[in-house]
Amino acid sequence: MADRDAALFGTLLRRYRGQRGLTQAALAERSGLSVQAISTLERGARRTPRSTTIELLALALALDAAEREELQAAAQDGAPPGTASAERAPTSVVPLGGLHPVRGSRRRLRNAALAAVLLTALIVALPAAAWWRSREATIPVANLVGARVVDWRAADQDVGPLQTERVYHRELPPSLAGTPEGRLPAGVVPIVSYRIATTNVVSYVRSVTRRTILIFQYNPEARMSGATFTAAFDEQSDLIRSVHNPRVQVATSANISQYRPGANVAARGCAYIPPPGYVDYYLAAVYDPYLRGIASTDGGGFVVWLSCTSGLHRPRGLAEYGLGLGTPGSTTCQSESRRTDVMRSDMAYLHENVPDLVVLEYWWATRYANPPCARSWQFAAGSSTGALWRTLTRRPLDR
């Protein structure tokens, strides 16, 4: 019976981990446990996980009350008969009959001391668990974490601090002075997109006095052939770099929906990926209106794009990333807690599969999408998603 219950605990743990898109290694990093310990628990080889272990796992998996209770019940069912859990202290269970009086006293003292140690450890573990909740999303996701916004200062208060801002021009202005990107606070990196080649490019690049990322022909897959785009992009990259302004870097921006099955054969064949000699960063735009997860939305288009840009030795990033609350085939909206769970899983996926992620920018500009889910792309600053977004780790831009 104990073997079966231990297996049930392992099955339950494995199911919760899978639902959140976490590997054993990712769960180990979040919980502070070893990969071997998690593997042992999931195989059912360990019958009685400690209560502190269960608590750390529950926090790392962000279990709700019902899931946490189910996991705890499975652990208690797997405990040997006569114990409430693996954490029961061994006091009052040592038979005293036949023991030497002095040895028996020493044994009781040792047992009492052990109980005190366990109690202290449990007391210490409680604030440690609270500390984990505050750091559960502090995995180093990207160098720059920001948002595409309409009112930068308002958004910085809601979901900041913001380190980037996406700006669009049909053609580049003659100078950075007086532009929206030029008015951003110091330390914020503008990601500037434009579509008209050559016009004002040299004068604009010369005027740049802050770190700026330039994107020519953003999301080109639906507007031109791969050969036309890469030829024009290479030319613009050469023009930008001819100014020799080290503050300006060059990036592409791919439309991930074009990489889904049946959408664009050339995109899925990597025809829109310029050679790395012309690129500082490969960026992408991912919109997930139905909370399917970054690896599943658009039929796995993001996974295809990752494959196209892997091995090119250039950092990658998300210049546009949005999570809507729509429900496929329905007019109902999904819950904010579901969006939080998907974002948490996405961050774990990015941390594990895109360790070179340089930009993570949330699509904060669109209020109305997927009716009747009004304002479905934005999340409130005080929501669970807002709290998660605020805790994402920012790493210094070192490239």
C-alpha positions as CSV (number, residue, x, y, z in Angstrom):
1,M,0.0,0.0,0.0
2,A,2.8,2.4,0.9
3,D,4.5,1.7,-2.4
4,R,1.4,2.5,-4.3
5,D,0.8,5.7,-2.4
6,A,4.4,6.8,-2.9
7,A,3.9,6.2,-6.6
8,L,0.7,8.3,-6.5
9,F,2.7,11.2,-4.9
10,G,5.3,10.9,-7.7
11,T,2.7,10.7,-10.4
12,L,1.0,13.8,-9.0
13,L,4.2,15.7,-8.7
14,R,5.1,14.8,-12.3
15,R,1.7,15.9,-13.5
16,Y,1.9,19.3,-11.8
17,R,5.4,19.8,-13.2
18,G,4.3,18.9,-16.7
19,Q,1.3,21.2,-16.6
20,R,3.6,24.1,-15.9
21,G,6.0,23.2,-18.7
22,L,8.9,22.6,-16.3
23,T,11.7,20.1,-16.6
24,Q,13.1,18.4,-13.5
25,A,16.1,20.7,-13.7
26,A,13.9,23.8,-13.9
27,L,11.9,22.6,-10.9
28,A,15.0,21.8,-9.0
29,E,16.3,25.3,-9.6
30,R,13.1,26.9,-8.4
31,S,12.7,24.7,-5.3
32,G,16.3,24.5,-4.2
33,L,16.2,20.7,-4.3
34,S,18.5,18.6,-6.4
35,V,17.4,17.0,-9.7
36,Q,18.1,13.6,-8.2
37,A,15.8,14.3,-5.3
38,I,12.9,15.3,-7.6
39,S,13.6,12.3,-9.8
40,T,13.5,10.0,-6.8
41,L,10.2,11.5,-5.6
42,E,8.6,11.2,-9.1
43,R,9.7,7.6,-9.4
44,G,8.1,6.8,-6.0
45,A,11.4,5.6,-4.7
46,R,11.1,7.8,-1.7
47,R,8.0,7.1,0.3
48,T,8.0,9.9,2.9
49,P,9.0,13.4,1.6
50,R,9.5,15.9,4.4
51,S,6.8,18.5,4.9
52,T,9.4,21.2,4.2
53,T,10.2,19.5,0.9
54,I,6.5,19.4,0.0
55,E,6.2,23.1,0.9
56,L,9.1,24.1,-1.3
57,L,7.7,22.1,-4.2
58,A,4.2,23.6,-3.7
59,L,5.7,27.1,-3.8
60,A,8.0,26.4,-6.8
61,L,5.0,25.0,-8.7
62,A,2.7,27.8,-7.5
63,L,0.0,25.3,-6.5
64,D,-3.4,26.6,-5.5
65,A,-5.0,25.5,-2.2
66,A,-6.7,22.4,-3.7
67,E,-3.6,21.2,-5.5
68,R,-1.4,21.8,-2.4
69,E,-3.9,19.8,-0.2
70,E,-3.9,17.0,-2.7
71,L,-0.1,16.8,-2.8
72,Q,0.1,16.8,1.0
73,A,-2.5,14.1,1.3
74,A,-0.6,11.9,-1.2
75,A,2.5,12.3,0.9
76,Q,0.7,11.5,4.1
77,D,-0.9,8.4,2.6
78,G,2.5,7.2,1.6
79,A,3.9,7.5,5.2
80,P,4.6,4.2,7.1
81,P,1.8,3.1,9.5
82,G,1.7,5.0,12.8
83,T,3.2,8.2,11.5
84,A,1.3,11.3,10.4
85,S,4.1,12.4,8.1
86,A,7.8,11.9,7.5
87,E,8.4,14.9,9.8
88,R,7.2,13.3,13.0
89,A,9.9,13.6,15.6
90,P,11.1,10.4,17.2
91,T,10.2,11.5,20.7
92,S,8.0,9.1,22.8
93,V,8.4,6.3,20.3
94,V,11.5,4.6,21.7
95,P,10.6,1.8,24.1
96,L,12.3,2.4,27.5
97,G,11.9,-1.1,28.9
98,G,15.2,-3.0,29.0
99,L,17.3,0.2,28.5
100,H,19.9,1.1,31.0
101,P,18.4,4.1,33.0
102,V,21.3,6.4,32.1
103,R,21.4,5.3,28.5
104,G,17.6,5.7,28.4
105,S,17.9,9.2,29.7
106,R,20.6,10.1,27.2
107,R,18.5,8.6,24.4
108,R,15.5,10.7,25.5
109,L,17.7,13.8,25.7
110,R,19.0,13.1,22.2
111,N,15.5,12.6,20.9
112,A,14.3,15.8,22.6
113,A,17.2,17.6,21.1
114,L,16.5,16.2,17.7
115,A,12.8,17.3,18.0
116,A,14.0,20.8,18.9
117,V,16.2,20.9,15.9
118,L,13.4,19.8,13.6
119,L,11.1,22.3,15.1
120,T,13.6,25.1,14.7
121,A,14.2,24.0,11.1
122,L,10.5,24.1,10.4
123,I,10.2,27.6,11.9
124,V,13.2,28.8,9.8
125,A,11.7,27.1,6.7
126,L,8.5,29.2,7.0
127,P,10.2,32.6,6.3
128,A,12.4,30.8,3.8
129,A,9.2,29.6,1.9
130,A,7.9,33.2,2.0
131,W,11.3,34.3,0.6
132,W,11.0,31.8,-2.2
133,R,7.5,33.1,-3.1
134,S,9.1,36.5,-3.5
135,R,11.8,35.1,-5.8
136,E,10.0,32.4,-7.6
137,A,10.2,34.3,-10.9
138,T,13.6,35.8,-10.4
139,I,15.2,33.6,-13.0
140,P,17.5,35.7,-15.3
141,V,15.2,35.9,-18.2
142,A,16.7,38.7,-20.3
143,N,19.2,41.6,-20.3
144,L,16.5,44.1,-21.0
145,V,12.9,43.9,-19.7
146,G,10.5,46.5,-21.0
147,A,7.2,47.1,-22.8
148,R,5.7,48.6,-25.9
149,V,3.5,51.4,-24.5
150,V,1.6,54.5,-25.5
151,D,2.3,56.5,-22.3
152,W,5.7,55.4,-21.2
153,R,5.7,57.1,-17.8
154,A,2.3,55.7,-16.9
155,A,3.3,52.3,-18.0
156,D,6.6,52.5,-16.1
157,Q,4.6,53.1,-12.9
158,D,2.2,50.2,-13.7
159,V,4.6,47.5,-14.9
160,G,8.0,49.1,-14.5
161,P,10.8,49.7,-14.1
162,L,10.9,49.6,-17.9
163,Q,14.3,49.3,-19.7
164,T,13.1,49.4,-23.3
165,E,10.5,51.1,-25.4
166,R,9.5,50.1,-29.0
167,V,9.2,53.1,-31.4
168,Y,7.9,53.0,-35.0
169,H,8.8,55.3,-37.8
170,R,7.8,55.0,-41.5
171,E,11.1,56.7,-42.3
172,L,13.8,57.7,-39.8
173,P,13.8,61.4,-38.7
174,P,16.9,63.4,-39.6
175,S,17.9,63.4,-36.0
176,L,17.3,61.8,-32.6
177,A,16.5,65.2,-31.1
178,G,12.8,65.8,-30.5
179,T,11.8,62.2,-31.3
180,P,9.8,60.0,-28.8
181,E,12.9,57.9,-28.3
182,G,15.0,60.9,-27.7
183,R,12.7,62.0,-24.8
184,L,13.0,58.7,-23.0
185,P,14.7,58.8,-19.6
186,A,18.4,58.0,-19.5
187,G,19.1,54.3,-19.3
188,V,16.1,53.2,-21.3
189,V,17.0,51.5,-24.6
190,P,14.8,52.5,-27.6
191,I,14.1,49.8,-30.1
192,V,13.4,51.8,-33.2
193,S,11.8,50.3,-36.3
194,Y,11.6,51.9,-39.7
195,R,10.5,50.8,-43.3
196,I,11.8,53.4,-45.8
197,A,15.4,52.5,-46.7
198,T,18.3,55.0,-46.8
199,T,16.3,58.2,-46.1
200,N,17.9,60.0,-43.2
201,V,19.6,56.8,-42.0
202,V,23.1,58.2,-41.9
203,S,22.2,61.6,-40.3
204,Y,20.0,59.8,-37.7
205,V,22.6,57.3,-36.7
206,R,25.2,60.1,-36.4
207,S,22.9,61.9,-34.0
208,V,22.4,59.0,-31.6
209,T,23.9,59.6,-28.2
210,R,22.4,56.7,-26.3
211,R,22.3,53.0,-26.8
212,T,19.7,52.3,-29.5
213,I,18.6,49.2,-31.4
214,L,17.5,49.7,-35.0
215,I,15.2,47.4,-36.9
216,F,14.7,47.7,-40.7
217,Q,11.5,46.2,-42.2
218,Y,10.1,44.7,-38.9
219,N,8.0,41.6,-39.3
220,P,8.6,41.4,-43.1
221,E,7.4,37.8,-43.7
222,A,3.9,38.7,-44.9
223,R,5.0,41.7,-47.1
224,M,7.9,40.5,-49.2
225,S,10.0,37.5,-50.3
226,G,12.8,36.3,-48.1
227,A,15.4,37.1,-50.8
228,T,14.1,40.7,-51.2
229,F,14.1,41.3,-47.5
230,T,17.5,39.9,-46.7
231,A,19.2,41.8,-49.6
232,A,17.6,45.1,-48.4
233,F,18.4,44.4,-44.8
234,D,22.0,43.6,-45.5
235,E,22.3,46.9,-47.4
236,Q,20.8,48.9,-44.5
237,S,23.0,47.1,-42.0
238,D,26.1,48.1,-44.0
239,L,24.8,51.7,-44.2
240,I,24.2,51.9,-40.4
241,R,27.6,50.5,-39.6
242,S,29.4,52.7,-42.0
243,V,28.7,55.6,-39.6
244,H,30.8,53.8,-36.9
245,N,28.5,54.8,-34.0
246,P,29.1,52.1,-31.3
247,R,25.8,53.1,-29.6
248,V,23.7,51.9,-32.4
249,Q,23.1,48.1,-32.9
250,V,21.2,46.3,-35.6
251,A,18.4,43.7,-35.1
252,T,15.7,41.9,-37.1
253,S,12.1,41.4,-35.9
254,A,10.3,38.2,-37.1
255,N,6.5,37.7,-37.1
256,I,6.2,34.3,-35.4
257,S,2.7,33.7,-36.8
258,Q,4.3,33.4,-40.2
259,Y,6.3,30.4,-39.0
260,R,3.3,28.3,-38.2
261,P,2.4,25.3,-40.3
262,G,0.9,26.2,-43.7
263,A,1.5,30.0,-43.3
264,N,4.7,30.8,-45.1
265,V,6.9,28.0,-46.5
266,A,9.8,30.4,-47.0
267,A,9.7,31.5,-43.4
268,R,9.7,27.9,-42.1
269,G,12.7,27.4,-44.4
270,C,14.5,30.2,-42.6
271,A,14.6,32.4,-45.7
272,Y,14.0,35.6,-43.7
273,I,17.0,35.2,-41.4
274,P,19.9,37.5,-42.5
275,P,23.4,36.2,-42.1
276,P,24.9,36.9,-38.6
277,G,27.5,39.2,-40.0
278,Y,24.8,41.8,-40.6
279,V,22.9,41.3,-37.3
280,D,23.6,42.1,-33.6
281,Y,20.3,40.6,-32.3
282,Y,17.6,38.3,-33.7
283,L,14.3,39.4,-32.3
284,A,10.7,38.1,-32.7
285,A,7.1,39.1,-32.1
286,V,4.9,36.5,-30.3
287,Y,1.2,37.2,-29.6
288,D,-0.6,34.5,-27.7
289,P,-4.3,35.5,-27.5
290,Y,-5.5,32.2,-26.2
291,L,-2.9,31.4,-23.5
292,R,-1.6,28.3,-25.2
293,G,2.0,28.9,-24.1
294,I,4.9,30.2,-26.1
295,A,6.0,26.8,-27.4
296,S,2.5,26.0,-28.7
297,T,0.9,29.2,-29.9
298,D,0.8,29.6,-33.7
299,G,1.3,25.9,-34.1
300,G,4.8,26.0,-32.6
301,G,6.0,28.8,-34.8
302,F,8.4,30.1,-32.1
303,V,10.1,26.7,-31.9
304,V,10.7,26.9,-35.7
305,W,12.1,30.4,-35.4
306,L,14.4,29.3,-32.6
307,S,15.7,26.5,-34.8
308,C,16.3,29.0,-37.6
309,T,18.4,31.3,-35.4
310,S,20.2,28.7,-33.4
311,G,23.9,28.2,-34.0
312,L,24.3,31.8,-35.4
313,H,26.1,33.0,-32.3
314,R,23.9,36.1,-31.9
315,P,21.7,36.9,-28.9
316,R,17.9,36.6,-29.4
317,G,14.9,38.3,-27.9
318,L,11.2,39.1,-27.9
319,A,10.6,42.6,-29.2
320,E,6.9,42.1,-28.8
321,Y,5.3,39.5,-26.4
322,G,1.6,39.6,-25.5
323,L,-0.8,37.3,-23.6
324,G,-4.5,37.7,-24.3
325,L,-7.4,36.3,-22.3
326,G,-9.4,34.8,-25.2
327,T,-10.8,31.3,-25.3
328,P,-10.6,29.4,-28.6
329,G,-14.1,28.9,-30.1
330,S,-15.8,30.7,-27.2
331,T,-16.8,34.3,-26.2
332,T,-15.7,33.8,-22.6
333,C,-12.5,35.1,-21.2
334,Q,-10.0,33.2,-19.3
335,S,-8.9,34.2,-15.8
336,E,-6.0,36.4,-14.8
337,S,-4.6,33.5,-12.7
338,R,-4.4,31.4,-15.9
339,R,-2.5,34.2,-17.6
340,T,-0.1,34.3,-14.7
341,D,0.5,30.5,-14.9
342,V,1.2,30.8,-18.7
343,M,3.6,33.6,-18.2
344,R,5.4,31.7,-15.5
345,S,5.7,28.7,-17.7
346,D,6.8,30.9,-20.6
347,M,9.6,32.4,-18.5
348,A,10.8,29.0,-17.4
349,Y,10.8,27.9,-21.1
350,L,12.8,30.9,-22.2
351,H,15.2,30.5,-19.3
352,E,15.9,27.0,-20.3
353,N,15.8,27.2,-24.1
354,V,16.9,30.8,-24.9
355,P,19.8,31.5,-22.4
356,D,21.0,34.3,-24.7
357,L,17.7,36.2,-24.5
358,V,18.7,39.9,-24.7
359,V,15.2,41.6,-24.9
360,L,11.8,40.8,-23.3
361,E,9.3,43.5,-24.2
362,Y,5.6,43.1,-23.3
363,W,3.0,44.3,-25.8
364,W,1.4,46.9,-23.5
365,A,0.0,49.2,-26.2
366,T,-3.2,47.3,-27.4
367,R,-6.1,47.7,-25.0
368,Y,-8.9,46.0,-27.0
369,A,-8.5,42.6,-28.6
370,N,-10.4,39.4,-28.9
371,P,-13.9,40.7,-28.0
372,P,-15.6,40.5,-25.6
373,C,-12.4,40.3,-23.6
374,A,-11.9,44.1,-23.4
375,R,-8.3,45.2,-22.5
376,S,-7.4,41.5,-22.7
377,W,-3.7,42.1,-23.5
378,Q,-3.0,44.4,-20.5
379,F,-2.9,43.2,-16.9
380,A,-3.4,45.4,-13.8
381,A,-0.4,46.4,-11.8
382,G,-1.8,44.8,-8.7
383,S,-2.8,41.5,-10.4
384,S,-1.0,38.2,-10.0
385,T,0.5,38.7,-13.5
386,G,1.6,42.2,-12.7
387,A,3.3,40.9,-9.5
388,L,5.1,38.2,-11.5
389,W,6.2,40.6,-14.2
390,R,7.7,43.0,-11.7
391,T,9.9,40.2,-10.2
392,L,11.5,39.2,-13.5
393,T,15.3,39.5,-13.1
394,R,17.1,42.2,-15.1
395,R,20.6,41.4,-16.1
396,P,23.1,44.1,-17.2
397,L,23.4,44.5,-20.9
398,D,26.8,43.1,-21.5
399,R,26.8,42.7,-25.3
